[in-house]
Amino acid sequence: MKCIDAIEGTVKTILNHMHALSIEDHLDDTEYVRNVRAVIEATYQFIVNNPEIVEAPQLLKDVLYGYSRRLWLSGQQPPPPPAPVEQTGTAAEEEEYQTYYYDYLYHRGIYPR
């Protein structure tokens, strides 16, 4: 196994555990995404400071970011409505908004209220 695979696998496992805990504990979105960013940024810093491990640190960072966002989106399935109501948006629009929301939190740290 290559070092890059071990690092990627370890960080993905950490992200999986963080995601499970955030769902279990109903963690605030901002806090969760900021913690995810801290893990990804720390991993990136480590591999940048140790260039012999990974040749393309930005690639690993992008892979981890994409993985964390897909994980986030998988946990954003809204519960079914209790009674039939008129829907104002489609599932695709909701996913697009959740993707935007995650990206905004990740890059800016807080979502305007």
Backbone hydrogen bonds, N-H to C=O, Kabsch-Sander energy under -0.5 kcal/mol:
donor,donor_aa,acceptor,acceptor_aa,energy
6,A,2,K,-1.8
7,I,3,C,-2.7
8,E,4,I,-2.7
9,G,5,D,-2.6
10,T,6,A,-2.3
11,V,7,I,-2.6
12,K,8,E,-2.4
13,T,9,G,-2.0
14,I,10,T,-2.2
15,L,11,V,-2.7
16,N,12,K,-2.4
17,H,13,T,-2.2
18,M,14,I,-2.6
19,H,15,L,-2.5
20,A,16,N,-2.4
21,L,17,H,-2.4
22,S,18,M,-2.4
23,I,19,H,-2.0
24,E,20,A,-2.5
25,D,21,L,-3.0
26,H,23,I,-0.5
27,L,22,S,-2.1
32,Y,28,D,-2.6
33,V,29,D,-2.8
34,R,30,T,-2.3
35,N,31,E,-2.0
36,V,32,Y,-2.3
37,R,33,V,-2.6
38,A,34,R,-2.1
39,V,35,N,-2.0
40,I,36,V,-2.5
41,E,37,R,-3.3
42,A,38,A,-2.3
43,T,39,V,-2.1
44,Y,40,I,-2.5
45,Q,41,E,-2.7
46,F,42,A,-2.2
47,I,43,T,-2.3
48,V,44,Y,-2.3
49,N,45,Q,-2.2
50,N,46,F,-0.7
53,I,50,N,-2.2
54,V,50,N,-0.7
59,L,56,A,-0.5
60,L,56,A,-1.4
61,K,57,P,-2.2
62,D,58,Q,-2.5
63,V,59,L,-2.3
64,L,60,L,-2.6
65,Y,61,K,-2.4
66,G,62,D,-2.6
67,Y,63,V,-2.3
68,S,64,L,-2.5
69,R,65,Y,-2.2
70,R,66,G,-2.3
71,L,67,Y,-2.3
72,W,68,S,-2.2
73,L,69,R,-2.7
74,S,70,R,-2.0
75,G,71,L,-1.0
75,G,72,W,-0.8
76,Q,73,L,-1.3
94,E,90,T,-2.1
95,E,91,A,-2.5
96,E,92,A,-2.3
97,Y,93,E,-2.4
98,Q,94,E,-2.7
99,T,95,E,-2.3
100,Y,96,E,-2.3
101,Y,97,Y,-3.1
102,Y,98,Q,-2.5
103,D,99,T,-2.6
104,Y,100,Y,-2.8
105,L,101,Y,-2.6
106,Y,102,Y,-2.9
107,H,103,D,-2.5
108,R,104,Y,-2.4
109,G,105,L,-2.1
